[in-house]
């Protein structure tokens, strides 16, 4: 009886293994994972060179991992199990208090060499354009501002020291340190729980700091209509852990006295009457409600006459900041150096730029090699 029982278990095990193998073979490959917001690996092409170098084996392993049947359900199950275990992070994301997901950043993740190069380029750029008002704002991660949400003794790189060093090394432009302001509002909803970005409220407090630092008039909190555009946002950090039950709201700050304006995308190839793209709320990456995501270049032109024109050199942190500041300028130009390949000198001249703001999250500020395009 025991041998029959073992034989039955063996047959069942073989059926399960072969069933999973056949299911993986006959199931069509998925091109894109909406939950993870990334393209999945396709079947790699074989070559002797790849086989000898070991790259083919790695590509096959990645392909099987990405295309494994019910892959996302397995990831959810794994994350739920790991949540019960005494560990601090899942896939480089800390499970913080109050359902906050906070990205794990260590010294090895931070490119200090590239950071110094980018600071030197900004200093040189500021010296070349000394007639312009040039400011730098670097946004800290939630790991610094929401330190009280981190698991006990969770390792992080010394972000405050890096921010202080940036202030010391920036010599030819105005450095606006917003760390203290954000820290003073750390009990408010200034960072998303499932995403690495700050919320519109966090950007609002930075907007006030920017205006105070540059002598620009700003609108108090009461002057804004705040529209709750989404209640089911799940961002980049959720995509790494796929834990159920955590959602974010996306608030839009809308100026009650907004001047009429027009948005011109990618050197005027397309236009819009709004900085908000509501159709993106129906997609996975709802953060794209701001301008429809990142673009190499865009302009916001106010119909009200104003001789001041602002150039924002930025990453995605600026996308919810610019709608706050755009009323104070006749024109606001935004360029993302990852996708911008035009002559910066000519661009500044053609758009009669008077003010420049570098606005970056601290991690991309230390890794973006696009600053070399400013040289």
TARALIN-V319822 format. One record per residue. RES is the residue in one small letter. PSI is psi as a letter, one per 20 degrees, with the letter a starting at -180 (none if undefined). D_LAST is the distance of its C-alpha to the last C-alpha in Angstrom with 1 decimal. Layout:
BEGIN
<<RES/PSI/D_LAST> <RES/PSI/D_LAST>>
END
This chain:
BEGIN
<<x/h/80.2> <x/g/77.4> <x/h/76.4> <x/g/76.5> <x/g/74.3> <x/h/71.8> <x/g/71.9> <x/g/71.3> <x/h/68.3> <x/g/67.0> <x/g/67.5> <x/g/65.7> <x/g/62.8> <x/h/62.6> <x/g/62.8> <x/g/59.9> <x/g/57.7> <x/h/58.5> <x/g/58.3> <x/g/54.7> <x/g/53.8> <x/g/55.4> <x/h/53.7> <x/h/50.3> <x/g/51.1> <x/i/52.4> <x/p/49.9> <x/q/47.1> <x/q/43.6> <x/p/41.5> <x/h/38.1> <x/p/36.7> <x/o/37.7> <x/h/37.6> <x/h/38.5> <x/i/35.7> <x/l/33.3> <x/q/32.2> <x/p/33.1> <x/q/35.8> <x/q/36.1> <x/r/38.0> <x/p/40.6> <x/q/38.7> <x/p/39.4> <x/q/41.4> <x/q/40.6> <x/g/42.1> <x/g/38.7> <x/h/37.8> <x/g/41.3> <x/g/41.1> <x/i/37.7> <x/i/38.9> <x/h/36.2> <x/g/39.0> <x/g/41.0> <x/g/38.0> <x/h/37.3> <x/g/41.0> <x/g/41.1> <x/h/38.2> <x/g/39.8> <x/g/43.2> <x/g/41.7> <x/h/39.9> <x/j/42.9> <x/p/45.8> <x/p/48.4> <x/k/48.2> <x/g/45.1> <x/h/44.0> <x/h/47.6> <x/h/47.5> <x/g/44.3> <x/g/45.8> <x/g/48.9> <x/g/47.1> <x/h/45.0> <x/h/48.3> <x/g/50.0> <x/h/47.1> <x/h/47.2> <x/i/50.7> <x/q/49.8> <x/m/48.9> <x/q/45.2> <x/h/42.2> <x/q/39.8> <x/p/39.8> <x/k/37.0> <x/j/34.7> <x/p/35.8> <x/p/38.0> <x/n/41.1> <x/r/41.0> <x/q/43.7> <x/k/44.5> <x/k/43.1> <x/p/39.5> <x/p/37.4> <x/p/34.7> <x/p/32.1> <x/p/32.5> <x/p/29.4> <x/r/29.9> <x/h/27.9> <x/h/27.5> <x/i/25.8> <x/p/23.1> <x/n/19.9> <x/h/19.6> <x/g/17.2> <x/h/14.7> <x/g/15.4> <x/h/14.7> <x/g/11.3> <x/h/10.5> <x/g/12.2> <x/h/10.3> <x/g/6.9> <x/g/9.2> <x/g/10.8> <x/g/8.1> <x/g/7.3> <x/h/11.1> <x/h/11.8> <x/h/10.0> <x/l/12.0> <x/i/15.0> <x/i/17.4> <x/q/16.6> <x/o/18.3> <x/p/15.9> <x/q/17.6> <x/p/17.1> <x/p/20.0> <x/p/20.5> <x/p/23.7> <x/q/25.9> <x/r/27.9> <x/h/31.6> <x/h/32.4> <x/g/31.7> <x/h/33.0> <x/l/36.0> <x/h/36.8> <x/i/40.5> <x/i/40.4> <x/q/39.5> <x/q/42.3> <x/p/43.8> <x/k/41.9> <x/p/39.1> <x/p/36.3> <x/q/32.8> <x/q/29.8> <x/n/29.6> <x/h/27.4> <x/h/28.4> <x/g/27.3> <x/g/23.8> <x/g/23.6> <x/h/25.0> <x/h/22.5> <x/g/19.5> <x/h/21.3> <x/h/21.7> <x/i/18.1> <x/o/16.5> <x/h/17.0> <x/j/15.3> <x/r/16.1> <x/o/19.4> <x/p/20.1> <x/o/22.9> <x/o/24.9> <x/j/27.1> <x/g/28.8> <x/g/31.9> <x/g/32.4> <x/h/32.2> <x/h/34.5> <x/i/37.0> <x/k/37.3> <x/i/37.4> <x/j/40.9> <x/r/39.7> <x/m/38.2> <x/i/34.5> <x/q/33.5> <x/q/34.8> <x/h/37.4> <x/j/36.4> <x/q/32.6> <x/i/29.6> <x/r/28.5> <x/r/29.8> <x/r/32.4> <x/h/32.3> <x/g/34.3> <x/g/31.7> <x/h/29.0> <x/g/31.5> <x/h/31.8> <x/h/28.0> <x/g/28.1> <x/g/30.7> <x/g/28.7> <x/g/25.7> <x/g/28.0> <x/g/29.8> <x/h/26.7> <x/j/25.4> <x/k/28.9> <x/p/29.0> <x/q/32.4> <x/q/32.8> <x/p/35.5> <x/r/37.9> <x/h/38.8> <x/i/42.0> <x/j/40.2> <x/q/38.9> <x/p/40.8> <x/o/39.9> <x/p/40.6> <x/n/41.2> <x/h/39.8> <x/q/40.4> <x/j/42.6> <x/k/42.0> <x/p/38.3> <x/o/37.6> <x/b/34.0> <x/h/31.9> <x/h/34.0> <x/h/37.2> <x/h/36.1> <x/h/36.0> <x/h/39.5> <x/l/41.3> <x/p/43.7> <x/q/45.9> <x/j/46.8> <x/p/43.4> <x/r/41.9> <x/q/39.5> <x/q/39.7> <x/o/36.8> <x/q/37.2> <x/p/35.6> <x/o/35.3> <x/p/36.5> <x/p/36.5> <x/h/40.1> <x/l/39.0> <x/p/36.1> <x/q/35.2> <x/q/35.4> <x/r/32.1> <x/q/30.6> <x/p/27.9> <x/o/26.0> <x/p/24.5> <x/m/21.8> <x/l/21.5> <x/k/25.2> <x/h/26.7> <x/q/28.9> <x/r/30.0> <x/q/31.9> <x/j/33.9> <x/q/33.0> <x/i/30.2> <x/p/32.7> <x/n/33.5> <x/h/37.0> <x/h/37.6> <x/i/35.3> <x/h/37.9> <x/i/40.0> <x/r/37.5> <x/g/36.7> <x/n/33.3> <x/i/34.5> <x/i/31.3> <x/i/30.1> <x/h/32.4> <x/o/29.3> <x/j/27.7> <x/j/28.9> <x/b/26.2> <x/q/22.5> <x/q/20.9> <x/h/17.6> <x/q/18.2> <x/q/21.2> <x/q/22.6> <x/o/25.6> <x/o/27.3> <x/q/30.1> <x/h/33.1> <x/p/33.7> <x/p/32.1> <x/p/29.4> <x/i/26.9> <x/p/24.4> <x/p/21.8> <x/p/19.8> <x/p/16.6> <x/o/16.9> <x/o/14.0> <x/r/16.4> <x/a/18.5> <x/i/22.2> <x/h/23.3> <x/i/22.3> <x/h/24.7> <x/i/27.7> <x/g/26.1> <x/h/25.0> <x/i/28.7> <x/h/29.6> <x/i/27.2> <x/h/27.2> <x/i/30.3> <x/j/28.8> <x/q/26.3> <x/h/27.0> <x/p/24.2> <x/p/22.1> <x/p/19.2> <x/p/18.2> <x/p/15.3> <x/o/15.3> <x/i/12.1> <x/h/14.7> <x/i/16.0> <x/p/13.6> <x/k/12.4> <x/r/12.3> <x/o/10.1> <x/h/9.0> <x/g/9.7> <x/h/13.0> <x/g/13.8> <x/g/13.7> <x/g/15.9> <x/h/18.2> <x/j/19.0> <x/l/19.6> <x/p/17.7> <x/h/19.2> <x/q/18.3> <x/p/15.7> <x/o/16.8> <x/o/15.1> <x/o/18.1> <x/q/18.4> <x/q/21.3> <x/h/21.1> <x/g/21.5> <x/h/18.7> <x/h/16.4> <x/i/17.1> <x/i/16.8> <x/o/14.1> <x/i/11.6> <x/i/10.1> <x/h/7.7> <x/h/5.5> <x/i/5.5> <x/i/3.8> <x/none/0.0>>
END
